[in-house]
């Protein structure tokens, strides 16, 4: 049954900027006659000319915000909040039929609500929209209106299906692979094997909020995995792969057969490699337990962070108001210098310096000295000696691929697993995904890269699953990442390695800017702070195959960005 809310019962909600066109919202009592809790309700949202092509607005329906979009002469209505971290999508980038989150780059189809780019797992709720007699109507079910996300329909395991897919690793690549298989009616056995004590969790939060409870960072619940027939084996490690027999061997001596295999073991933190690295109090950040240990051991203590890139800087930021003192040691003049450039690095350094973080740049650790087996001080090449109770190393990562030695799976000089654009390795029925892989990047003409972005691992996992199902799908995502310092988030899209020039809009020193990274007269990447949704818009342009020129970046007129 369909109920129609009559226009006479509608209240004005506000005017579209600079237009005299009204939107409407509905109170808790929309119509005294509508007492049924089930069935579809149809409500008037606005006049047909309230939005022009390429515009979107949040509208309120029974106390719930809905994103209303007009694009390509059609109206769509979906949930208003990104399913990743609940960012308001109305502040994002609308290009064609999809909106890209302004915070972390997830994309959703505005006509179906389906998630099309990551990070995140779930789709948006989607509502029926009808245009009639110059008015725009939305149809919804009261029971589902309050839902902020939608899980795609998935199959589960059917015991009679004699086929198994083994996923090595418990990160987003493995999880997306498993879910994509189920979303595409795969009913064979899915087994995910991970060394972690936890099932898939939100790893970027570890360095940004070290005291996060495990229950707060799990990506899916135990019940979810049971419902969809996904086996998750925690605290188990694969020690070898034997492609001829299609089996893997685990550290407990067991053997697990597979029909198709995904290698998505990620990377591990690089050890310091200096005298004293094994003293009590020297920490690496890899697991949830590591994060908890760093948080607990640094309270009111002297912390020294080795490494001034993203992990080191985020940990320093987090500890700035918790440790008695925080020192950061880096090999470059400024943090982030190689990836984001000296100007942004200088700004970030000053931000933390104002919050009692001391920097020792263009320096290196010679040794860590201890007393009674515990850290006491860190000795630098410059001769400086830093008093320390805790040392946290953040000096890069190493691919977790040692177990592949002798497997015939091709690896590069850095021991990253080599895959093609379909996420296939050189061995039949073995795929790779995530940080552990070296893969061709479409926006750089197929240049082979290794990128450790959370978002990219999601995309890899999805592409691998579709290709396992003989649905040829190239990995075509634009790299997107973010870092958070003292509550301020720097966003980044593209691949800037080898850039020769940076063009800035705004003022870096004031903490509001957009940076274009130039190589061979073309914008190859962009970064921003307090300049949303610029980076999301640039990512969408790159995704659509558009080339952004140095001339465009230099122009005072940024109307091409639709800011």
N, C-alpha and C positions, 0 to 999 in steps of 0.2 A: 504494500500500500504506500502511496506517496502523499505526503501532506504539503500543502503550499502555504507559505506565510504570506498573508495579504499585505499589500503595500501600505495600507492604512495603519498598520501596527508597527511600522518601522520608524526608528529614531535616526536623526542625523548623527554621523560620527565625525565629520570634519571635511574640510575642503582640500582638493588636490591643489598643490602649490601653484599659485599664479593662474589658476583656471577658474573658477566658479562652479566646479562640478562636485557633487556630493557623493560620499560613500556612506554606507549605512552599517549599523551594528544592531545586534539583537540582545535583549536582556534575558534573564533567566526565565521569564514568563513571556514566551513569544506569542502565544495565542491560547486563550483559556480552553479552546476546544481540542488542543493538541495534547492529550494526556497519555497517548500510547508511547511506550518506551522503545518499541521496535518499529521497524519500517524506515523509509527514507523521507527526509525532510528537505524541501526545496525552499530556498530563501533568496530574496533579491539582494544583490551586492551593490550594484552601481549602474549608472547609465553606460551605454555601450561606448560612448566617446570619452569616458573618464580616463582611459589610458590610451596612449598612442603606442605604436609598435616600438618594442625595445624598452618599455617601461614596466615597472613592477611596484606594487604597494602591499603593505601589510593591512589586512582588514580583519575586523573582529566578528566572530560568529559565536554566539552563546558563550562569550567569555574566552574563547580560544582564538589565537592569532593564526590567520591563514595567509599564505603568500599568493596574491593574485598577480598574474603575469599576462601581458599581451605581447605576442611575438609572431611574426610572419602571418599577421592578420587573424590570429586565433587567440582565444583566451584559455588559460590553464590555471588551476588552483591546487596548491600542494602545501604540505606542512611548512612552517615559516622558519624552523630552526635546523641547522646542520646536524646530522645524526652523529657526527664525530664528537665535537665539544660544545654543541648547542649555540654556535654563532648565529646571529641574525642574517639570514640569506638576503634580505632586502638590501643589505649594505654590500652585497657581493657583486660579481660581474655577470651580466646576462648577455650571452652571445648565442644567437640562434635559439635552439630549443633547450638550452641548458644553462643553469646558473652555477657559478663557481663560488664556493665559500671564500669570504674575504680573509679568513684567518689562516687556514692550512691547505686550501686548494681542492677540497673534495667537490665533485660536480654531480648535479642531479638533473635529470630530464624533467622539464617543467610540465610536460604533458602526461607523463606516467609516474613521476616521482622516483623512478629507478636511479640508483647510484651508478654513475658512469666513470667516475674517477675518484681517487682515494686521497687521504686516509678515511677510515670509517668502514662500517660493515653493512649498515642497514639503509633501506630506502626511506623516502618520505611518504607519509600518507598522501593519497591523491583523491581529489574530489571531482565529481562530474560538474561540468560547466555548460550552461546553455545560454545562448543569446537569442532573445525573442522580443519583438516590438520595441527595439531600442534599449532594452535592459539586459543586464547580465545576472544570471541566476546560478546559485551553487546548490548542489544536492549532496546530502551527507546523512550518515547514520549517527544518531545521538550516542550510541554505545561506543563507537570508534572515533568520534570527533576529538576526544581528549588524548588520543594516542599521538605521540610525537614522532614515532618511527614505525617502520613496517619491515618485517623480515620477509624476504622473498620466499615464495613457495618452494619447498624442497621435498625431495623424496627421502627415503630411508633405505636401510639395507634389506635386501631380500636374500635369505639364506641359500635359496636354490641358484642364485647367480654366482657362478664359479669364476670369479675374477677379483683380484685384489690390487689396491693401490697403496703403496707404502710411502709415507712422507717423512723424511729425515729432517728433524728440526721442528721447533714449536713456536716459531714466530709468525708474523702476518702472512708471509708467503705461503707457508704450509696451511694456515687457517683459510686463507682465500681460496687456495686450491681445493681444499676439502669442501668448502661451502659451494664453490662454483660447480664442482662435480655433482653435488646433490641438487643444485638448482637446475641442472641440465639432465635430470632423470637417471643419473648413474646410481645403480642399486647394488654394486659390488661392495666388497669389504674395503674400508678405509682405515688405515692404522697410522697414527702420528706418533713418532718416537722422539722424545726430547730429553736432554740431560738436565733440564731445569726441574726444580722441585714443584714449580707451578705449571698449570696448563697455559696456553697462550695469554700473555698479559701486555699491557700498554707500556712498553719499555722506554719510550721517550720521557715518561714521567719520572723515571728513576733519578735522573740527574737534575731535574727541575723541582722535584718534591721528594726528597730522600726518605721522608718519614711516612710515605703513603702506605696504608694498610693493604695487604694482599687482596682483600675482598673488593677494594676500591679500584683496582687496576686490571682485574680479570676481564678479558674481552668477551668471553662467553661463559655461561654457567655450566656446571656439571650436568644439569638436567637437559640443557640444549644439546650437548654432545650425545647424550643417551637417546633423546628424541629422534635425532637424525642419523643415528647409527655410526658415529665417528668415534673410534677408539683412540684414546689419548694415553700413551704410556709415558709417564714422567720418570725422571731419575734413571733413565736407561740410555746407554750410549752405543752407537753403531761403531764397530772397530774395523770392519772391512766390508767391501762390496764385491760380489763375485758374479759378474754379468753373464758368464756362460751358463751357470746353473740358476741364474735369477734368484739369488738369495743374498741376504746380508747377515753378518755375524755380529752379535751383541757382546758387550763386555761381560755379561753373566754366563756366556758360553752357549746361549741359545741361538738358533738359526731361524730366520724369518724369510719365507719365500715372498716373491712379488711378481705381478704381471707388468706393472708400470711403477717407476720409482721417481720421486722428486728429491733432489738434493737442495736443501734450504737451511743449512746449518749456520748461516750467518758468519760473524767474525767474533774474535775474542780480543780483549784488551791486551795491548802489547806490554810486556813486562819492562821494567826499567833497565835491567842489564848492567847494573852498577853494584859495587860492593855495598852490602847492607840491605839489598832489596828484600831479603827474607826476614828481616827483623819484625818483631811484633809491632803493629801500628802502621805498617806499610800496606796500603789498600789499593785494590783494583776495583772498578765499578763494572760488574757484569750481570749480577743477579739481584733479585729483590732483597735477599739476605745481605748482600754486599751493601746495598743502599741503607738498610736499617743499621748495619754495623757502623758505617761512616757517620750517620746521623747521631747515633748514641755515643760514639767514642769522641766526637768533636765538641760536644756541649761544654762550653767553658774552657776548652783546651786550645793549644796552639796548633793550627793546621797549616801545612805547606802543600800546595797543589803543584804538581809537576806537569806542565803542558798548558798552553794558553790558547787552545782551540775550543771547540764547542763544549765538550764534556768538562774540561777543566774550568772554563769560564762559568758554566752553569752551576757547577758544584761550588765555586768560589762565591757566586752570587747568593746561593742558598745559605751558605755558612756565614755570610757577612754579618748577620745579626745573631748568630748562635755560638760561634767559636770565640775564644778570647782574642785571637788574632788570626788573620788569614794572609798568607803570602802566596803569590803565584810566580812560578819560574817559567820563562819562555825563551825560545831560541831566536825569535825574530824581534824587531824593534817594537812592534805592537801586536796585540792579540789579533787573530783572524786575518793577519796580513796577507797571506797567500790566497785565501779564498774570497775575502770581502774587500781587501785593500787597506792601506795604512790609515786613510781618513776615518773609516768606520771603526777600525781597530782602536785608533786613538780615542775616539768618542767613547767606545765601550770601556776602555781602560779608565778614563776619567770618571765615568759613571760609578765604577766599582771603587776607585780611589776615594771618592766622596763618601763611600760607605765602609771606610776603614780596611780596605783590601790594599796590601802593598805589593808592588810588582818589581820583579828582578828580571828584566828583559835583556836579550842578546847575551844570554848566559846559559850554562849547562850544569847538571849535577855531576860532581866528581864521585862522591860517595855519601852514604847515609851512615852516620855513626850512632851507636847505641850504648846502652848501659843495662846490664842484667838482662840482655836479650831483647830490650825494648828500645824503640826509636828515641834518640835524644837530640840530634841535630843533623842538618843537611849542609854539606860542604859544596860550594859552587866553584866553577873554574875561575871566576873573578877573585876568589879568595873570601867572599862573603860566607859567613856561617849562620845559618838560620836555625834558631831554636824550634824544636818540633816535638809534639806529642803524637801527632798523626800525620802521615804523608799519603796523599792520594795521587796516583799516577793516571794521567790522561794524555798519553803521547801517541795515540793512534791504535790501529787494530791489525789483526792478522787473520786471514781466512781460516775457518775451521774445515780444513780439507785433508788433514793428514791421513785420515782413514781411507782415502781414495788411492793411496800409493799402491801400485800393482793392479789397479782395477781396469786400466786402459782408458779411463775417463780423462780427457785432455784437460790440462791445467796450464796456465800461463806462468811467466817467470815469478810472479808474486803468489803463486799457488791458488789463484782464483780459478773457478771452474768455467771453462769456455763454453758458451752457448750461442746459438744463432738467434735470429729475430723471432723464432717460434719457441724459444726457450729449450730447444733440444741440444743435448750434448752430442758428441761424436759416437756415442754408444746407443744402439737402438733401445727404445723404451726407457731411457734414463733422461730426465729433464733436470734443469737447474733453475733456481729462482732466488732473488734477494741479494743480500750483501756479499755472499760467497761467490757470486758470479761475475764474469767479464762478458759484456753483451754489447751488441751494436746499437748505438743511440740514434734514432731517426732524425732528430733535429740537428744533429751534427754530421749528417750524411752517412750514417752507418759507422762512424768512428767507434772503435771498441773502447769501452769505459768500465770502470768498477765504481758504482755509486752506492753509498751506504745510507740511503734515505728511507725512512719509514714508509712514505707514500709509494716509493718505487717498488718496494718489496710486495706491497699489496697488488700492484699492477702485474708484476711478474707471476705471482701465484695464480691470478685469474687467467692470464694468457696461457700458462702451462697447462692448466686444467682443460681449457677449451681445445688445445692441441692434442692432449691425451685422448679427447673424445672425437678426434678426427674432424674438428671444426677449425680449419686453418685460421689462425688469428695472430697477427704480428703484434709485438709489444710496441706501442706507439706513444707512451706517456711522456709528458714533459716533466723533468725533475722539479720537485717543489719541496722545500723544507723550511723550518723555522727554528729560531732559538729564542729563549726568554731570559732576560737579565733584569732583576729587580722589578719584575712585573711588566716590563716593556718587551714587545716581541718584534724581532727583525724577521721579515719574510724574504724568501729567495726563490726565484724560478729560473730554469734554464741550466746551462752548463758552461761555466765561465773559464774553464781551464785554458790558459794561454792567452787570456785577454791582454790587450796592449794599452788600453785607455779606459778611464771611468768618467762618465758625464753625469753630473749631479744636478738635480732639481731640488729646491729647498736648501736648507742649511744643516749640514751634518752636525756641526757643533751645537746646534739648538735642539737636536734630537728629532728633527722632522725632515725627512728627505726621501728622494727616489734616486737610485743609482742605476745607470745603464752601463753594462760591461761590453766593451767594443772589441771586436777582432775582425780584421779585414773589412772594415767599413760597415759591419753588421752588428746589431745588438745580439749577443749570444746568451746574456743572462741579465737579471735585474734584481735589485734588493731594495727594501724600503723599511722605514720606521715611521709610524703615524701618517701613512700616505695611502691608506686603503681606499678603494680596492685595486690600486695600480698594478701590483704584482700579479694578482689574479687575472686581471684583464690581459696583461702581457702573456701570461701562461696560456690563456685561451687563444690569443692571436698566434702564438707559436704552435699550439696544438692544431690549429686549422691550416697550418702550412704557410702562414704569412711571414714574410721576412721584414723585420723592422730595421731600418737603415740608421746609420750614424746621423744623417741629416735630420731625420725625424726626431731622434733623441736630442739633437742640439737645438731644435726649434723651441722658441718661447711658447708657441701655440701647441698645446697638447690635446687639442680637440680630437685628434685621431685616437686617443686613448679613451674618449668618452667619460672622462672623470667628472 
